[in-house]
């Protein structure tokens, strides 16, 4: 029972933290809660790529918008760029599938610069 209470408290704390990070009110809908859970799952991976070019990300439905430093992104060699995109899109696909069981969609990872302009994108069918 104490473990369950601790998990509930941890989830509540993470919800508050992530809601504060993106500057919005905490979600009131089931979809908003799912988005927070997906965000929590992707954050460690995105943090790993911050040293290369990734500045942050935003989930909107079936689209993951990955914001990158355009200058550092252009300095990546093709192999590093492909590995980063494949890794993030793979993690996004797994997180989405876990939170939307038995649903099919085409997920899109949009790589954009600081101004929201598209640099590249990649899709995966789930």
N, C-alpha and C positions, 0 to 999 in steps of 0.2 A: 504494500500500500504506500509506503514511504517512497519507494522507487517511482511509482506512478505519479505521485504528487510532485516529485522532483522533475520528472520529464515534462509534466504539464507546466510547471513553473519555468523550465528552460525554454519550452516552446513559446510561452507568453513573452518571455524576455527577448527572445530572438525576433518575435513579431514586432515588438516595440522598436528594437534596434534597427531592423530593416525598414520599417515604416519611416523612421527618422532619417535614415540614410538617403532615401529618395525624395524626401521633402513632402510626402503626401500623408494624408490621414490613413489610419489603419483600415484595411478593407473590411467591408461589412458583408460581402458576398462570399459564397463558397469558392467562386473563381478567383477572387482576390486572395484568399487563403492559399489556394493551390499555387498561384503565382509567387507568393512569398516562399512557399516550400521549394519551388523550382529555383528561385533566386538563391536560396540558402545552399542548395546542392551545387549550383554552378559557381558560386563565389570563390571557393578554394582554387578551382581550375583557372579562373580569370586572374586571380591574384598571382598565380604561378607565371603567367605570361606578361605581367605588368612590366617586368624588366625589359621585355622585348619591344612591345608597342602598345599593348592593351591599356586603355584608360578606364574602361567601365563597360557596363552593358545594361540593357533594358529589355524586358520581356513584354510583348504585346500580342496576346493570343498565340498564334503559331509562328510568330516572328521574333527572333532574338536579334536585337540590334547591338552589335559589338562596336564600341567606339574605340578608335585607335589614334595614336599620334601618327599622322600621315607621313611625316619626315622619317620617323623610325621605321614605319611600315615599309616605306620604299627602300630602306636599307637592308631589309631581310632578303636572303637569297631564296630562290624558288622552293627549295626543299624545306627550309624553315617556315616559310609562309604556308606551304601546303600542309605541313605537319600541325601547325597551329590551327589552321582552319578545320582540318579533319578532326583534331582532338576536341575542339570546342563544339563543332557540329555533332560529333558522336556523343558527347556528354549531354548536349541539349536534347538529342533524340532519346537517349535513355531516360532522362529526367521527365520529359514530356510523356513518354509511353508509360512510365511508372504511375504518373498522376492522372492519366486518361486511359485506363484499361479498356480494351476492346473498342477503341475509337481509332479511326484512320484519318490521317491528315498529311499534307505536305508541309513540312517544317522548313522555314527559311532562316538562314543566318545571314544577316546583312552586315557587312563591314563598312563602317562610315567614319568620316573624319570628324573633327571637333564641331564643325558647322552642320553636321547631319547629311552631308553629301555622300552618296554611295561611292565606295571605292571598288567593291566587288561583292558578290553574294554567292551563296551555295545553298542547295536544297537537298532534303532527304525525305523519302516517303516512309511513313510509319503506318 
